[in-house]
């Protein structure tokens, strides 16, 4: 197995689960939000404020398409599924696993929606974003792991079983 990419909504646990999964597999870990911030020289929210959602998504796609890695767990931003070029590249790198979390749980977890750097249009809610993206996560996923309030170790075990 080469790389494993975890996709899902903001607050689904991609980065947290990803670090533990990388340790379990003996892989490296890469958070593409951090890569994007380094490449662009600004925070995600600043990018959204200055460039708008489309400009942000284009920069995110460029960053993801630049990845050339092996034996790495990748945790991209939740909006990565909005650009097919980015998702096609992630599929070429390895398996894609969707961490599916119910909207009610996401609303409990994500309390900093306006400052977190979530790619969403002004006036949109987390629910709006969830309804737009859920079908995209399903489309691009090679495997789906349902996550709600399970302990992290159980989620990592479920991802390992799905691989």
N, C-alpha and C positions, 0 to 999 in steps of 0.2 A: 504494500500500500504506500502511495506517495504522500500526498497531503490530505488533510481532513478539514473541510470548511464547515463552520457552524453558522447557519443563517437563522434569523428570527427577528422579532420586534425589539425595539429598544426596551430594556428591562427583562428580556427573556433569559439572560444569564450567559450569553455567548462568551464574554471575556472570562468570567469567573469559572464556568465549566471548562472553557478552553485551556486555561492554565493547568487545571487538574488533569484533564484529558492528555495534554502534552506530557505531563509527568508520568502518567500511567503507560503511555506508549513509548516514552523515551524520545519524544519529538521536541523540536523547537516550538515556540509560540509566537504568533504575530497578530497584533491588533491593528487592523488597517486604518482605524480612526487616528491612531497615533502616527502611523506612517503618513497619512494625509496631512495632518497638522505640521509635521516636520517638512514635508515637501512644499507646502503652501506658506509656511511661516506664520500661521495664525491659528487660533482656536476654531473649532467647528462652527460655533455659533457666530463668530466674527465673519467666517466665510459665507454663511447663510445670509447674514445681515448685509454684507457688501455685494455679494454676487447673485443672491436669490437662489431659489431651489434648483433651477435648471443649471446655473453655473456651478453650484455645489455638486450636483449629480454628475456633471461632466468631469469635474476634477476628481471625484471619487472613482469614476470609471477609469480614468487615466492611471490613477494610482494602483488600482487593482490589476489592470491589464499589464502593468510594469512588473508584477510579481514573477519571480523566477526562483522557486524554492522546491525543496524536497523534504520529506519527513518533517512536516510542519503542520501544526494545528493553526488554522487561520480563523480569526474572528473579525469579519467585516462589519461595517455599519449596517444597521437595519435597512437602509435604503438601497443597498447594493443590488437588490432584486429589481429595481426600477430601470436598470440598464442591462439589456441582454448581452452586450459585449463583455461586460464585467462577469456576468454569470457563466457565459460560455467559457471564459478563461479559467474561472474557478473550477468548473467541471473538468477541464483538461488537466488541471493540477491534481485532481483526486476526487474523493467522495464528498458529497454535500449532504449535510444532516440539518434538518429543520427542527429547532427547539420550539415546539408549539405550546404556547401559554395562553390560557383563556383571557379574554379582554378584562374581566373583573380583577384577575390577579395582576395584570399589567398596570391597571389603574391604581392598584394598591402599591405597587412597586415604584412607579415613575411619578415623582412629585415635583420634579423640576423641568417640566415640559418646555417652558419658554426659554430656558438657559442651557439646556443639555446638548444642543446642537442636533436636534431632530429635524430632518428634511421634511418640512410641512409648510404649506401655504398659510399666510396670515388668516386667522379665523378658523383654521381647521383644528379639530380635537384629536386626541389620541384614538378615539373611536373611529373617526374618519380615516385616519392613517391605517388603522388595523383592517378596516373593511376594504381599503384599496390594496393593501399588500398581502393579505392572507392568501388569496388565490395565486399570487406570484410565488410565495414561499412554497406552496404545494406543488406548483408547476416545476420549480427548479430542484426540489429536494429528491435525492436518491433514497433517503430514509427520513422518517419522521419519528421524533421522540416527544411524547406528551409530558409536559412539565407543569406542575402547579406549585405545590408546597412541599414536594419531596426533598429530603435531605440531599445535599450536593453529591454525596457519594453514590446515592441511588441514581441520580441523573447521569453521572459519569458512567456508571455500570450499564445503564440503559443505552447510552451512546455506543459504548464498546460492544454491546450485544448487537446493536443495529449495524455495526460495521462488519 
